[in-house]
Amino acid sequence: MSARKENFKRSVVLFLGFLDLLILTGIYAVFWFLRFYPVVTMRRYSLNGVVFFAGGLKFYVRGHLLILFLYIVLLWFFLGTYGSLKIGYLKVWDLFLSQIFAIGIVNVITYAQTSLMRNWVMPGWPWLGMMIMQLAATLGFLVIADIVYRRAFPPRKLLLVHGTHPVEEIREKFASRADRYTICRLADIETGVPAVEQLYEEGDYEGMVIWDVPTTTRNELLKYCYGRNIRIYTSPKISDVVIKGSEQMHLFDTPIFLVREQSIRAEQLFVKRCMDIILSLILIILTSPVMLITALCVHFTDGGPVLYKQIRCTRGMREFRILKFRSMRVDAERDGVARLATRHDSRITPVGRFIRKVRIDELPQLFNILKGEMSFIGPRPERPEIIKEYLKTMPEFVFRTRVRAGLAGYAQVYGKYNTTPYDKLKLDLTYIENYSIWLDLKLMLLTLKILITPDATEGVDDGQTTAQKEES
């Protein structure tokens, strides 16, 4: 695909995203002028114990423009954070889920803003009605925009270059996005780089997938594709992830990348710990009624213990007891063998199945965070015996213990429950090597979305071996 066509494609995506912003802001503008603004200008007064309302200051045109400008900026920020503007790149349902959270957060913020302007709490029903209209309008727009985009830009035809390892996994991943990609042909790198290059030139391809190819050979293909403006899709190796988080230095006339021995700096660790303490205390207080009800439901299901304690590893392979609401039968591991949850695991109780789906079983880990054993964001803690098993074939797995384990993490947001351990390792290392306070805040916001995403909570395949599984 030519650079001109790619630029046009990108322009269409930006235009569709901008149009979506205008639709949502337009609905807000209608409600602002017809419902919210008349209420805001009525100020609450009290005289001798008598409460009454009277007209307040009126807005000039620039005041209205400022209100709408603030709304569209907030909307753009949160839609961008949740990836809700990637029309054509993501599936309609994924986009709509992201927009639910983004629009909800923006409307809560603006509701608080207008209540402060009014000097009194505003009625909530008009805001709920506005959000329903916004969601209905954006869903219709997303469906139409997706249809237009698919017809204008058919799936990209790709050549898959592979090594000695099986390619079924990566083919299935691309097949799951058949709306965007089509693997037209396979090329074995064992035939040689010149043969692969000739195969690409003879075919009508729009990009190349380089999958599990030795580094030296991969570099040759990268230079070939880069020199001919060919789009490349390649899965990074561990060393690639580490280099990506490096800092570029200009000590002399040769580019130097600095890979620090400690990716997260002291001041970042301090801020991160303060956030953990404050947020865990607030959430413990707010969720205490939910935790009490859950504890009663778990106990009265079979009379067993409410909490499930298990040894896990955190920073520096230090062991601690993680806390969860028990979601399985008391005798789930009566033979002492560690078994991980599968999609149709008979050991999970009815109450346990529900609390696992909505992640209520994880709430007791707020106390682990408060104690400093875990953080809100970080690699999920693993069991020592499973780590030892992984280390036999994947020594790099220990890299993920460079930071404190987390309640949620990069791998949970961008992966699935049954993503392979090696892929989860690369995702966790991406977080560690590119750490920032803003990244933590972004992942906290994105974690809200995965609570209702089925792929994020499903168990591993029933026939999968322990070495291929993640923690239960």
Buried (B, 14 or more C-beta within 10 A) or exposed (E): BEEEEEEEBEEBBEEBBEEBBEBBBBBBBEBBEEBBBEBBBBBEEEEEEEEEEEEBEEBEEEEBEEBBEBBBEBBBEBBEBBBBBBBBEBBBEBBBBBBBBBBBBBBEBBBEBBBEBBEBEBEEEBBEEBBEBBBEBBBEBBEEBBEBBEEEBEBBBBBBBBBEEEBEEBBEEBEEEEBBBBBBEBBEBEEEBEEBBEBBEEEEBBBBBBBBBEEEBBEBBBEBBEEEEBBBBBBEBBEBBBEBBBEEEEEEEEEEEEEEEEBBEEEBBEEBBEBBEEBBEEBBEEBEEEBEEBBEBBBEBEEBEBEBEBEBBBBEEEEBEBBBBBBBBBEBBEEEEBBBBBEEBEBBBEBBEBBBBEBBBBBBBBBBBBEBBBBBBBBBBBBEEBBEBBEEEBEBBBBBBBBBBBBBBBBBBBBBBBBBBBBBBBBBBBBBBBBEEEBBBBBBBBBBBBBBBEEBBBBBEEEBEBEBBBBB
